């Protein structure tokens, strides 16, 4: 299986779980004790945004300058990243 297909499958599985997360759950703990649900979601989305920017040849936005909360974004960072990586 190629890397892009693996990324897409992983992102789709993660998105299916993320769609079920409600704002009332943002402060819930995760298996990683120091992170709450919202922090984990922001981490996942932030990583996709970082790689999307790199794939487009742009400088990624620093963590301090990202909009919050990432959970409210409507575009799919993974779909854009995959499109950019698949371009010739």
Biotite code that builds the C-alpha atoms (Angstrom):
import biotite.structure as struc

atoms = struc.array([
    struc.Atom([0.000, 0.000, 0.000], chain_id="A", res_id=1, res_name="UNK", atom_name="CA", element="C"),
    struc.Atom([1.414, 3.386, -0.864], chain_id="A", res_id=2, res_name="UNK", atom_name="CA", element="C"),
    struc.Atom([2.000, 6.128, 1.685], chain_id="A", res_id=3, res_name="UNK", atom_name="CA", element="C"),
    struc.Atom([-0.717, 8.453, 0.375], chain_id="A", res_id=4, res_name="UNK", atom_name="CA", element="C"),
    struc.Atom([-3.316, 5.703, 0.433], chain_id="A", res_id=5, res_name="UNK", atom_name="CA", element="C"),
    struc.Atom([-2.320, 4.869, 4.016], chain_id="A", res_id=6, res_name="UNK", atom_name="CA", element="C"),
    struc.Atom([-2.580, 8.544, 5.010], chain_id="A", res_id=7, res_name="UNK", atom_name="CA", element="C"),
    struc.Atom([-5.990, 8.833, 3.391], chain_id="A", res_id=8, res_name="UNK", atom_name="CA", element="C"),
    struc.Atom([-7.340, 5.702, 5.087], chain_id="A", res_id=9, res_name="UNK", atom_name="CA", element="C"),
    struc.Atom([-5.992, 6.821, 8.462], chain_id="A", res_id=10, res_name="UNK", atom_name="CA", element="C"),
    struc.Atom([-7.419, 10.328, 8.059], chain_id="A", res_id=11, res_name="UNK", atom_name="CA", element="C"),
    struc.Atom([-10.818, 8.968, 7.019], chain_id="A", res_id=12, res_name="UNK", atom_name="CA", element="C"),
    struc.Atom([-10.958, 6.669, 10.040], chain_id="A", res_id=13, res_name="UNK", atom_name="CA", element="C"),
    struc.Atom([-9.921, 9.500, 12.357], chain_id="A", res_id=14, res_name="UNK", atom_name="CA", element="C"),
    struc.Atom([-12.447, 11.887, 10.770], chain_id="A", res_id=15, res_name="UNK", atom_name="CA", element="C"),
    struc.Atom([-15.239, 9.377, 11.333], chain_id="A", res_id=16, res_name="UNK", atom_name="CA", element="C"),
    struc.Atom([-14.436, 9.404, 15.055], chain_id="A", res_id=17, res_name="UNK", atom_name="CA", element="C"),
    struc.Atom([-13.885, 13.184, 15.178], chain_id="A", res_id=18, res_name="UNK", atom_name="CA", element="C"),
    struc.Atom([-17.285, 13.882, 13.625], chain_id="A", res_id=19, res_name="UNK", atom_name="CA", element="C"),
    struc.Atom([-18.870, 12.280, 16.673], chain_id="A", res_id=20, res_name="UNK", atom_name="CA", element="C"),
    struc.Atom([-17.072, 14.546, 19.144], chain_id="A", res_id=21, res_name="UNK", atom_name="CA", element="C"),
    struc.Atom([-19.320, 17.254, 20.588], chain_id="A", res_id=22, res_name="UNK", atom_name="CA", element="C"),
    struc.Atom([-18.181, 20.547, 22.171], chain_id="A", res_id=23, res_name="UNK", atom_name="CA", element="C"),
    struc.Atom([-19.384, 19.293, 25.553], chain_id="A", res_id=24, res_name="UNK", atom_name="CA", element="C"),
    struc.Atom([-16.667, 16.609, 25.300], chain_id="A", res_id=25, res_name="UNK", atom_name="CA", element="C"),
    struc.Atom([-13.748, 18.972, 24.598], chain_id="A", res_id=26, res_name="UNK", atom_name="CA", element="C"),
    struc.Atom([-12.631, 19.022, 28.241], chain_id="A", res_id=27, res_name="UNK", atom_name="CA", element="C"),
    struc.Atom([-12.764, 15.230, 28.630], chain_id="A", res_id=28, res_name="UNK", atom_name="CA", element="C"),
    struc.Atom([-9.488, 13.378, 29.243], chain_id="A", res_id=29, res_name="UNK", atom_name="CA", element="C"),
    struc.Atom([-7.779, 11.214, 26.615], chain_id="A", res_id=30, res_name="UNK", atom_name="CA", element="C"),
    struc.Atom([-5.623, 8.112, 27.179], chain_id="A", res_id=31, res_name="UNK", atom_name="CA", element="C"),
    struc.Atom([-2.674, 10.536, 27.203], chain_id="A", res_id=32, res_name="UNK", atom_name="CA", element="C"),
    struc.Atom([-3.343, 12.045, 30.632], chain_id="A", res_id=33, res_name="UNK", atom_name="CA", element="C"),
    struc.Atom([-1.861, 15.472, 29.926], chain_id="A", res_id=34, res_name="UNK", atom_name="CA", element="C"),
    struc.Atom([-4.143, 16.104, 26.922], chain_id="A", res_id=35, res_name="UNK", atom_name="CA", element="C"),
    struc.Atom([-7.844, 16.803, 26.779], chain_id="A", res_id=36, res_name="UNK", atom_name="CA", element="C"),
    struc.Atom([-10.003, 15.930, 23.750], chain_id="A", res_id=37, res_name="UNK", atom_name="CA", element="C"),
    struc.Atom([-9.826, 19.434, 22.243], chain_id="A", res_id=38, res_name="UNK", atom_name="CA", element="C"),
    struc.Atom([-6.030, 19.500, 22.538], chain_id="A", res_id=39, res_name="UNK", atom_name="CA", element="C"),
    struc.Atom([-5.785, 16.146, 20.775], chain_id="A", res_id=40, res_name="UNK", atom_name="CA", element="C"),
    struc.Atom([-8.091, 17.309, 17.977], chain_id="A", res_id=41, res_name="UNK", atom_name="CA", element="C"),
    struc.Atom([-6.091, 20.521, 17.542], chain_id="A", res_id=42, res_name="UNK", atom_name="CA", element="C"),
    struc.Atom([-2.881, 18.468, 17.432], chain_id="A", res_id=43, res_name="UNK", atom_name="CA", element="C"),
    struc.Atom([-4.198, 16.171, 14.708], chain_id="A", res_id=44, res_name="UNK", atom_name="CA", element="C"),
    struc.Atom([-5.567, 19.015, 12.592], chain_id="A", res_id=45, res_name="UNK", atom_name="CA", element="C"),
    struc.Atom([-2.472, 21.137, 13.180], chain_id="A", res_id=46, res_name="UNK", atom_name="CA", element="C"),
    struc.Atom([-0.196, 18.388, 11.891], chain_id="A", res_id=47, res_name="UNK", atom_name="CA", element="C"),
    struc.Atom([-2.246, 18.055, 8.721], chain_id="A", res_id=48, res_name="UNK", atom_name="CA", element="C"),
    struc.Atom([-2.119, 21.829, 8.228], chain_id="A", res_id=49, res_name="UNK", atom_name="CA", element="C"),
    struc.Atom([1.650, 21.796, 8.729], chain_id="A", res_id=50, res_name="UNK", atom_name="CA", element="C"),
    struc.Atom([2.164, 19.131, 6.059], chain_id="A", res_id=51, res_name="UNK", atom_name="CA", element="C"),
    struc.Atom([-0.341, 20.826, 3.745], chain_id="A", res_id=52, res_name="UNK", atom_name="CA", element="C"),
    struc.Atom([1.667, 24.056, 3.908], chain_id="A", res_id=53, res_name="UNK", atom_name="CA", element="C"),
    struc.Atom([4.953, 22.188, 3.344], chain_id="A", res_id=54, res_name="UNK", atom_name="CA", element="C"),
    struc.Atom([3.506, 20.312, 0.356], chain_id="A", res_id=55, res_name="UNK", atom_name="CA", element="C"),
    struc.Atom([2.454, 23.657, -1.150], chain_id="A", res_id=56, res_name="UNK", atom_name="CA", element="C"),
    struc.Atom([5.951, 25.050, -0.635], chain_id="A", res_id=57, res_name="UNK", atom_name="CA", element="C"),
    struc.Atom([4.749, 27.503, 2.025], chain_id="A", res_id=58, res_name="UNK", atom_name="CA", element="C"),
    struc.Atom([5.970, 28.234, 5.511], chain_id="A", res_id=59, res_name="UNK", atom_name="CA", element="C"),
    struc.Atom([3.653, 26.582, 8.035], chain_id="A", res_id=60, res_name="UNK", atom_name="CA", element="C"),
    struc.Atom([1.781, 28.872, 10.414], chain_id="A", res_id=61, res_name="UNK", atom_name="CA", element="C"),
    struc.Atom([3.274, 28.686, 13.899], chain_id="A", res_id=62, res_name="UNK", atom_name="CA", element="C"),
    struc.Atom([1.182, 27.105, 16.633], chain_id="A", res_id=63, res_name="UNK", atom_name="CA", element="C"),
    struc.Atom([0.828, 30.465, 18.350], chain_id="A", res_id=64, res_name="UNK", atom_name="CA", element="C"),
    struc.Atom([-0.765, 32.042, 15.263], chain_id="A", res_id=65, res_name="UNK", atom_name="CA", element="C"),
    struc.Atom([-3.262, 29.282, 14.408], chain_id="A", res_id=66, res_name="UNK", atom_name="CA", element="C"),
    struc.Atom([-6.949, 30.012, 14.744], chain_id="A", res_id=67, res_name="UNK", atom_name="CA", element="C"),
    struc.Atom([-8.710, 28.320, 17.639], chain_id="A", res_id=68, res_name="UNK", atom_name="CA", element="C"),
    struc.Atom([-10.470, 26.065, 18.046], chain_id="A", res_id=69, res_name="UNK", atom_name="CA", element="C"),
    struc.Atom([-9.359, 23.957, 15.104], chain_id="A", res_id=70, res_name="UNK", atom_name="CA", element="C"),
    struc.Atom([-12.463, 21.800, 15.482], chain_id="A", res_id=71, res_name="UNK", atom_name="CA", element="C"),
    struc.Atom([-14.626, 24.522, 13.945], chain_id="A", res_id=72, res_name="UNK", atom_name="CA", element="C"),
    struc.Atom([-12.842, 24.559, 10.589], chain_id="A", res_id=73, res_name="UNK", atom_name="CA", element="C"),
    struc.Atom([-14.904, 23.467, 7.630], chain_id="A", res_id=74, res_name="UNK", atom_name="CA", element="C"),
    struc.Atom([-12.229, 22.595, 5.072], chain_id="A", res_id=75, res_name="UNK", atom_name="CA", element="C"),
    struc.Atom([-10.542, 19.221, 5.207], chain_id="A", res_id=76, res_name="UNK", atom_name="CA", element="C"),
    struc.Atom([-6.801, 19.699, 5.672], chain_id="A", res_id=77, res_name="UNK", atom_name="CA", element="C"),
    struc.Atom([-6.234, 16.073, 4.711], chain_id="A", res_id=78, res_name="UNK", atom_name="CA", element="C"),
    struc.Atom([-8.102, 16.316, 1.407], chain_id="A", res_id=79, res_name="UNK", atom_name="CA", element="C"),
    struc.Atom([-6.141, 19.422, 0.457], chain_id="A", res_id=80, res_name="UNK", atom_name="CA", element="C"),
    struc.Atom([-2.857, 17.805, 1.537], chain_id="A", res_id=81, res_name="UNK", atom_name="CA", element="C"),
    struc.Atom([-3.557, 14.660, -0.478], chain_id="A", res_id=82, res_name="UNK", atom_name="CA", element="C"),
    struc.Atom([-4.473, 16.735, -3.530], chain_id="A", res_id=83, res_name="UNK", atom_name="CA", element="C"),
    struc.Atom([-1.237, 18.690, -3.221], chain_id="A", res_id=84, res_name="UNK", atom_name="CA", element="C"),
    struc.Atom([0.902, 15.579, -2.770], chain_id="A", res_id=85, res_name="UNK", atom_name="CA", element="C"),
    struc.Atom([-0.702, 13.820, -5.739], chain_id="A", res_id=86, res_name="UNK", atom_name="CA", element="C"),
    struc.Atom([-0.089, 16.680, -8.154], chain_id="A", res_id=87, res_name="UNK", atom_name="CA", element="C"),
    struc.Atom([2.626, 16.015, -10.728], chain_id="A", res_id=88, res_name="UNK", atom_name="CA", element="C"),
])
